[in-house]
Amino acid sequence: MVNVRDNFAEFRFFRPGATSVYLAGDFNGWRANQLRMTPAGDGYWVAGLRLARGTYRFGYLADGQWYADYAAFGVEAGPFGLDGVLRIAPNLHRASREGGTDPC
């Protein structure tokens, strides 16, 4: 699952019993051993990234096996199987004259 706030994406992957989990995608050239995720102690592994707005494909590598994230923004066929999809949208709010926020 991926939670997005502004341009920060928090990746959470449930894989209890895994000894190592990495995050890879087109945001890092699919380098499989570059972004090691941290165990959260409840079976989840977590990682956070600041990304420019856009659409990204990614996957998790847990103990040598690739997994797609079905709880992300969808999945798409990639060259080696299914990839999770992540969308970082532009900020859709602007300050109103009264100090609140209004949709643009």
Secondary structure as GFF3:
##gff-version 3
##sequence-region A 1 104
A	DSSP	beta_strand	2	5	.	.	.	ID=ss1
A	DSSP	beta_strand	8	14	.	.	.	ID=ss2
A	DSSP	beta_strand	21	25	.	.	.	ID=ss3
A	DSSP	three_ten_helix	26	28	.	.	.	ID=ss4
A	DSSP	beta_strand	35	36	.	.	.	ID=ss5
A	DSSP	beta_strand	38	39	.	.	.	ID=ss6
A	DSSP	beta_strand	44	50	.	.	.	ID=ss7
A	DSSP	beta_strand	54	62	.	.	.	ID=ss8
A	DSSP	beta_strand	65	67	.	.	.	ID=ss9
A	DSSP	beta_strand	75	78	.	.	.	ID=ss10
A	DSSP	beta_strand	81	88	.	.	.	ID=ss11
A	DSSP	beta_strand	93	95	.	.	.	ID=ss12
A	DSSP	beta_strand	101	103	.	.	.	ID=ss13
###
